[in-house]
Amino acid sequence: MPLWWESLAWTEADQKVGCFGKLGSINMEEYNKSSVKKARLNSLLTTLLDDPILSDVPKNPTFADVDTLINLELGSAMRISVLKLDGTTLDVIVMNSATVKDLKLAIKKKVNDMEQSSMGHRHISWKHVWANYCLSCHNNKLLDDNEALQNFGVRNNSQVQFVSYVMTKESRRHSKRRKHRFFHGLNKRS
């Protein structure tokens, strides 16, 4: 019995001719062979995605999703469990060299995909989320977006959690009064 990827191989004639004839005119026989191969590829892909071993692959995977899963299997990526404030968890996959910003983007993508599939389009203000909450691992707050996750002790199968976060005055760039002023330089008295 041939392996599934052997059935996807193009013959030498397919590679030379493709779905068009040698002189550029459409050869219907070659076109039909090409469409049959596409249909066979699509049915094979659906069969593969229904396999329980591949249950972590999304139904409409992008190249980045598949690449990340391959890197996870090869050991160059890590699966991180994120504990939300309501007690539920979600798993995200990031590269071993990922920063806090990469983890935040992976969480944002995962939550948006989950919301899209279950409730339709729903807007989450991530600016508000990250202004009021931060991620924590082993009681260390992951505040520096450019810091590598491994520097905080985050490894494969680690768990990070959302915790309340209140900014100190020193970490803000401007006070709220100056921040919300539209014309900084215009003043009636000057």
C-alpha positions as CSV (number, residue, x, y, z in Angstrom):
1,M,0.0,0.0,0.0
2,P,1.6,3.3,-1.0
3,L,2.0,6.1,1.6
4,W,-0.4,9.0,1.4
5,W,2.2,11.5,0.2
6,E,3.3,9.2,-2.7
7,S,-0.2,9.7,-4.2
8,L,0.5,13.5,-4.4
9,A,3.6,13.2,-6.5
10,W,3.4,14.7,-10.0
11,T,4.6,12.6,-12.8
12,E,7.3,13.9,-15.1
13,A,4.7,14.6,-17.8
14,D,2.6,16.6,-15.3
15,Q,5.6,18.7,-14.4
16,K,6.5,19.5,-18.0
17,V,3.0,20.1,-19.3
18,G,1.0,21.1,-16.2
19,C,-2.7,21.8,-17.0
20,F,-1.8,23.6,-20.3
21,G,-0.6,22.0,-23.5
22,K,3.0,22.3,-24.7
23,L,2.3,25.3,-26.9
24,G,0.1,27.1,-24.4
25,S,-3.3,25.9,-25.6
26,I,-5.5,24.2,-23.0
27,N,-5.3,20.5,-23.2
28,M,-8.6,19.3,-21.7
29,E,-7.3,15.8,-20.8
30,E,-4.4,17.3,-18.8
31,Y,-6.8,19.9,-17.2
32,N,-9.1,17.1,-16.1
33,K,-6.2,15.1,-14.6
34,S,-5.1,18.3,-12.7
35,S,-8.6,18.9,-11.3
36,V,-8.9,15.2,-10.3
37,K,-5.6,15.5,-8.5
38,K,-6.9,18.6,-6.7
39,A,-10.1,16.9,-5.7
40,R,-8.1,13.9,-4.5
41,L,-5.8,16.2,-2.5
42,N,-8.7,18.0,-0.9
43,S,-10.4,14.7,0.1
44,L,-7.0,13.4,1.5
45,L,-6.6,16.6,3.5
46,T,-10.1,16.3,5.0
47,T,-9.3,12.7,5.9
48,L,-6.0,13.7,7.5
49,L,-7.7,16.5,9.6
50,D,-10.3,14.1,10.9
51,D,-7.5,11.8,12.2
52,P,-7.5,11.9,16.1
53,I,-3.7,12.2,16.1
54,L,-4.0,15.5,14.3
55,S,-6.8,16.9,16.5
56,D,-4.7,19.9,17.5
57,V,-4.5,21.1,13.9
58,P,-7.2,23.7,13.2
59,K,-9.9,23.0,10.6
60,N,-8.6,25.7,8.2
61,P,-4.9,25.7,9.0
62,T,-2.6,28.5,7.7
63,F,1.0,27.8,6.8
64,A,2.1,29.5,10.1
65,D,-0.2,27.2,12.1
66,V,1.2,24.1,10.5
67,D,4.8,25.4,10.8
68,T,4.3,26.1,14.5
69,L,2.9,22.6,15.1
70,I,5.9,21.0,13.3
71,N,8.3,23.1,15.4
72,L,6.5,21.9,18.5
73,E,7.0,18.3,17.5
74,L,10.6,18.9,16.7
75,G,11.2,20.6,20.1
76,S,11.9,24.1,18.9
77,A,8.6,25.4,20.1
78,M,6.8,25.2,23.5
79,R,3.2,24.8,24.5
80,I,2.1,27.2,27.2
81,S,-1.1,27.0,29.2
82,V,-2.7,30.3,30.0
83,L,-5.0,30.5,33.0
84,K,-7.7,33.1,32.5
85,L,-9.4,35.0,35.4
86,D,-12.6,32.9,35.0
87,G,-10.6,29.7,35.8
88,T,-10.6,28.4,32.2
89,T,-7.3,27.7,30.4
90,L,-6.2,27.9,26.8
91,D,-3.1,26.5,25.2
92,V,-0.9,28.6,22.9
93,I,2.3,27.6,21.1
94,V,5.2,29.9,20.7
95,M,8.8,29.4,19.6
96,N,11.5,28.6,22.3
97,S,13.1,32.0,21.6
98,A,9.8,33.9,22.0
99,T,9.4,37.2,23.9
100,V,6.6,38.3,26.1
101,K,5.2,40.3,23.1
102,D,5.1,37.1,21.0
103,L,3.2,35.3,23.8
104,K,0.7,38.2,23.9
105,L,0.2,38.1,20.2
106,A,-0.3,34.3,20.3
107,I,-2.9,34.7,23.1
108,K,-4.7,37.5,21.1
109,K,-4.8,35.3,18.0
110,K,-6.1,32.3,19.9
111,V,-8.8,34.2,21.8
112,N,-9.9,36.0,18.6
113,D,-10.1,32.7,16.7
114,M,-12.1,31.1,19.5
115,E,-14.5,34.1,19.7
116,Q,-14.9,34.2,15.9
117,S,-15.8,30.5,15.7
118,S,-18.2,30.5,18.6
119,M,-19.9,33.9,18.7
120,G,-19.1,35.6,15.4
121,H,-17.2,38.9,15.2
122,R,-16.8,40.4,18.7
123,H,-14.3,43.2,19.5
124,I,-12.0,42.9,22.4
125,S,-10.0,45.9,23.4
126,W,-6.5,44.4,23.9
127,K,-5.1,47.8,24.8
128,H,-7.5,47.8,27.7
129,V,-6.7,44.2,28.6
130,W,-2.9,44.8,28.7
131,A,-3.3,48.1,30.6
132,N,-5.2,46.5,33.4
133,Y,-3.9,42.9,33.5
134,C,-0.5,41.3,32.9
135,L,0.8,37.8,32.6
136,S,2.5,36.1,35.5
137,C,4.6,33.0,35.8
138,H,6.0,31.7,39.1
139,N,4.9,35.0,40.8
140,N,7.0,37.0,38.3
141,K,5.1,39.5,36.4
142,L,6.0,39.5,32.7
143,L,6.1,43.3,32.2
144,D,8.9,43.8,29.7
145,D,7.6,43.0,26.2
146,N,11.1,42.6,24.7
147,E,12.3,40.1,27.4
148,A,12.6,36.4,26.4
149,L,10.1,34.1,28.1
150,Q,12.9,31.7,29.1
151,N,14.4,34.5,31.3
152,F,11.2,34.3,33.4
153,G,11.5,30.6,33.7
154,V,8.8,29.8,31.1
155,R,9.4,26.4,29.5
156,N,7.5,23.8,27.6
157,N,4.2,23.0,29.3
158,S,4.5,25.9,31.7
159,Q,1.4,27.8,33.0
160,V,1.1,31.5,32.9
161,Q,-1.8,33.4,34.4
162,F,-3.5,36.7,34.1
163,V,-3.2,38.9,37.2
164,S,-4.4,42.4,37.9
165,Y,-1.9,45.1,37.1
166,V,-1.9,48.7,38.2
167,M,0.7,51.0,36.7
168,T,2.8,53.1,38.9
169,K,3.1,56.8,38.2
170,E,6.8,56.4,37.3
171,S,6.1,53.9,34.5
172,R,3.6,56.3,32.8
173,R,5.0,58.6,30.1
174,H,2.6,61.5,30.8
175,S,0.0,62.3,33.4
176,K,-3.6,61.8,32.4
177,R,-4.2,65.5,32.2
178,R,-1.4,66.1,29.6
179,K,-2.2,62.8,27.8
180,H,-5.8,63.8,27.0
181,R,-5.0,67.3,26.0
182,F,-5.5,67.7,22.2
183,F,-3.3,70.8,21.5
184,H,-0.3,70.5,23.9
185,G,1.3,73.8,22.8
186,L,-1.8,76.0,22.5
187,N,-2.6,78.0,25.6
188,K,-4.8,81.1,25.9
189,R,-2.5,82.8,28.3
190,S,0.7,82.6,26.3
